[in-house]
Amino acid sequence: MQQLGSLFGISHAAAHRVITRLATPLAELLGPPPTDRRELWIVDATLIPDHDQQRTAKSKNYRRSVNVQIVCRARDRRVVAVGNARPGNRNDIVVFRETLGTVLPEHPRLSGDGGYRGSDRIRTPRREPDGRIIKDRNYQRFHKHRAVAEHTIARLTDHQILRQCRRRGNAIDHAVAGVAALHNLKFDIQ
């Protein structure tokens, strides 16, 4: 907020008020997911550090974080849907079922990593009976698609508002959806 305030020549409190007022309309720019069933969608989760003690939990990054599910399109790295934040100590499949599993339409080409085992909606790498991943040609293609999701999440979490999030309540959900909408607008401009 201090950087925005100095950039526009206003106080950081005024910048905070403007951002708070614009967060909800900016989050609504993401819109509903597209209905094209031929596209490959990739789901992945990210941990976002947050200072809201009621929404966070200590997670594997040893910080108080929230777990946010992000679905992107493999062809152009466009964000399709963003789930609501849940405490960071929850498993990816649990958070997916609670947030996007109820909202996201059935999609035949939804792919996820090994954290989504046990879901009949999400394709994961094939495994041997002992649980090891079968590393064949299909796995190599799967691994390339997973890299698309990781790059997309890296671009989203590169924004300062998500690296040191001080939003409270539902504002973290609006911040993530707003950053995803801005990410998609960048593709519209090109």
C-alpha positions as CSV (number, residue, x, y, z in Angstrom):
1,M,0.0,0.0,0.0
2,Q,2.9,2.3,0.7
3,Q,4.3,1.7,-2.8
4,L,0.9,2.4,-4.4
5,G,0.4,5.5,-2.3
6,S,3.8,6.9,-3.3
7,L,3.2,6.0,-6.9
8,F,0.0,8.0,-7.1
9,G,0.9,10.6,-4.6
10,I,-1.7,9.7,-1.9
11,S,-1.4,8.3,1.6
12,H,-1.2,4.5,2.0
13,A,-4.5,4.6,3.9
14,A,-6.2,6.1,0.9
15,A,-4.6,3.4,-1.4
16,H,-5.9,0.8,1.0
17,R,-9.5,2.2,0.8
18,V,-9.4,2.2,-3.0
19,I,-8.0,-1.4,-3.2
20,T,-10.7,-2.6,-0.7
21,R,-13.5,-1.0,-2.7
22,L,-12.2,-2.4,-6.1
23,A,-11.3,-5.9,-4.9
24,T,-14.8,-7.4,-5.3
25,P,-15.6,-6.0,-8.8
26,L,-12.1,-7.0,-9.9
27,A,-12.7,-10.6,-8.6
28,E,-16.0,-10.8,-10.6
29,L,-14.0,-10.2,-13.8
30,L,-12.9,-13.9,-13.7
31,G,-16.4,-14.9,-14.6
32,P,-17.8,-18.5,-14.9
33,P,-15.6,-21.2,-16.4
34,P,-15.9,-21.8,-20.2
35,T,-18.0,-24.7,-21.4
36,D,-15.6,-26.1,-24.0
37,R,-15.0,-29.7,-23.0
38,R,-12.2,-30.4,-25.5
39,E,-9.6,-28.3,-23.7
40,L,-7.3,-29.8,-21.1
41,W,-7.7,-28.3,-17.6
42,I,-5.1,-28.7,-15.0
43,V,-5.8,-28.3,-11.3
44,D,-3.2,-27.5,-8.7
45,A,-3.0,-25.9,-5.2
46,T,-0.8,-23.3,-3.8
47,L,-0.1,-22.1,-0.2
48,I,-0.5,-18.4,0.3
49,P,0.8,-16.9,3.5
50,D,-1.8,-14.9,5.3
51,H,-2.0,-13.0,8.6
52,D,-5.7,-13.8,9.3
53,Q,-5.4,-16.2,12.3
54,Q,-9.0,-17.4,11.8
55,R,-8.6,-18.6,8.2
56,T,-5.1,-20.0,8.3
57,A,-3.2,-22.9,9.9
58,K,0.4,-23.9,10.1
59,S,1.3,-25.8,7.0
60,K,4.2,-27.5,5.3
61,N,5.9,-24.2,4.6
62,Y,6.0,-23.6,8.4
63,R,4.0,-20.5,8.1
64,R,0.3,-19.7,8.6
65,S,-1.1,-20.2,5.2
66,V,-4.3,-20.8,3.2
67,N,-4.6,-23.5,0.5
68,V,-6.1,-22.2,-2.7
69,Q,-7.1,-24.4,-5.7
70,I,-6.4,-23.0,-9.1
71,V,-7.7,-24.5,-12.4
72,C,-5.9,-23.4,-15.6
73,R,-6.2,-24.3,-19.3
74,A,-3.2,-26.1,-20.6
75,R,-3.2,-24.5,-24.1
76,D,-2.7,-20.9,-23.1
77,R,-2.2,-20.8,-19.3
78,R,-5.5,-19.0,-18.8
79,V,-7.0,-19.3,-15.3
80,V,-10.4,-21.0,-15.6
81,A,-11.5,-21.1,-11.9
82,V,-10.2,-20.2,-8.5
83,G,-11.4,-21.9,-5.3
84,N,-12.0,-20.3,-2.0
85,A,-9.2,-20.3,0.6
86,R,-9.1,-23.0,3.2
87,P,-6.6,-23.6,6.0
88,G,-3.2,-24.5,4.7
89,N,-2.9,-27.8,6.6
90,R,-5.7,-29.5,4.6
91,N,-4.9,-31.9,1.8
92,D,-5.4,-30.8,-1.8
93,I,-8.1,-33.3,-2.6
94,V,-10.1,-32.2,0.5
95,V,-9.9,-28.6,-0.4
96,F,-10.9,-29.4,-4.0
97,R,-14.0,-31.3,-2.9
98,E,-15.0,-28.5,-0.5
99,T,-14.5,-25.6,-3.0
100,L,-14.3,-26.4,-6.7
101,G,-15.8,-29.8,-6.6
102,T,-19.2,-28.4,-5.9
103,V,-18.9,-25.4,-8.3
104,L,-16.9,-26.6,-11.2
105,P,-18.9,-28.3,-14.0
106,E,-18.1,-31.9,-14.9
107,H,-15.1,-31.8,-17.2
108,P,-13.7,-35.0,-18.9
109,R,-10.2,-33.7,-19.2
110,L,-9.4,-32.4,-15.7
111,S,-5.9,-33.4,-14.7
112,G,-4.1,-33.1,-11.3
113,D,-0.9,-34.3,-9.6
114,G,-0.5,-37.1,-7.1
115,G,-2.2,-35.1,-4.4
116,Y,-5.5,-35.8,-6.0
117,R,-5.5,-39.6,-5.8
118,G,-8.8,-41.0,-5.0
119,S,-10.9,-38.6,-7.0
120,D,-12.9,-39.9,-9.9
121,R,-13.2,-36.5,-11.5
122,I,-9.4,-35.8,-11.7
123,R,-6.9,-37.8,-13.8
124,T,-3.7,-38.5,-12.0
125,P,-0.5,-40.4,-13.1
126,R,-1.0,-44.1,-13.5
127,R,0.4,-46.2,-10.7
128,E,1.6,-49.8,-10.3
129,P,-0.1,-52.0,-7.7
130,D,2.6,-51.1,-5.1
131,G,1.9,-47.4,-5.6
132,R,4.8,-46.3,-7.7
133,I,4.2,-44.0,-10.7
134,I,4.5,-45.7,-14.1
135,K,7.0,-43.5,-15.9
136,D,6.2,-44.2,-19.6
137,R,5.4,-41.9,-22.6
138,N,2.1,-40.9,-21.1
139,Y,3.8,-39.8,-17.9
140,Q,6.1,-37.6,-19.9
141,R,3.2,-35.8,-21.6
142,F,1.5,-35.6,-18.2
143,H,4.6,-34.1,-16.7
144,K,4.8,-31.4,-19.4
145,H,1.2,-30.4,-18.7
146,R,1.9,-30.3,-15.0
147,A,4.7,-27.8,-15.7
148,V,2.1,-25.5,-17.3
149,A,0.1,-25.4,-14.0
150,E,3.2,-24.8,-12.0
151,H,4.3,-21.9,-14.2
152,T,0.8,-20.3,-14.0
153,I,0.7,-20.5,-10.2
154,A,4.2,-19.1,-10.0
155,R,3.0,-16.1,-12.1
156,L,0.0,-15.6,-9.8
157,T,1.9,-15.8,-6.6
158,D,4.6,-13.5,-7.9
159,H,2.3,-10.6,-7.1
160,Q,3.2,-8.8,-3.9
161,I,-0.4,-8.9,-2.6
162,L,-0.3,-12.7,-2.5
163,R,3.3,-13.0,-1.2
164,Q,2.5,-11.0,2.0
165,C,-1.2,-11.1,2.2
166,R,-2.7,-9.1,5.0
167,R,-6.3,-9.5,3.8
168,R,-9.0,-10.6,6.3
169,G,-12.0,-12.8,6.0
170,N,-13.3,-13.2,2.4
171,A,-10.9,-10.6,1.1
172,I,-8.2,-13.2,0.5
173,D,-10.7,-15.0,-1.9
174,H,-11.3,-11.7,-3.7
175,A,-7.5,-10.9,-3.9
176,V,-6.7,-14.3,-5.5
177,A,-9.6,-14.1,-8.0
178,G,-8.6,-10.5,-8.8
179,V,-5.0,-11.4,-9.5
180,A,-6.3,-14.3,-11.7
181,A,-8.5,-11.9,-13.6
182,L,-5.6,-9.6,-14.2
183,H,-3.5,-12.5,-15.3
184,N,-6.2,-13.4,-17.9
185,L,-6.5,-9.8,-19.0
186,K,-2.8,-9.9,-19.9
187,F,-3.6,-12.6,-22.5
188,D,-6.5,-10.6,-23.9
189,I,-4.3,-7.6,-24.5
190,Q,-1.6,-9.6,-26.4
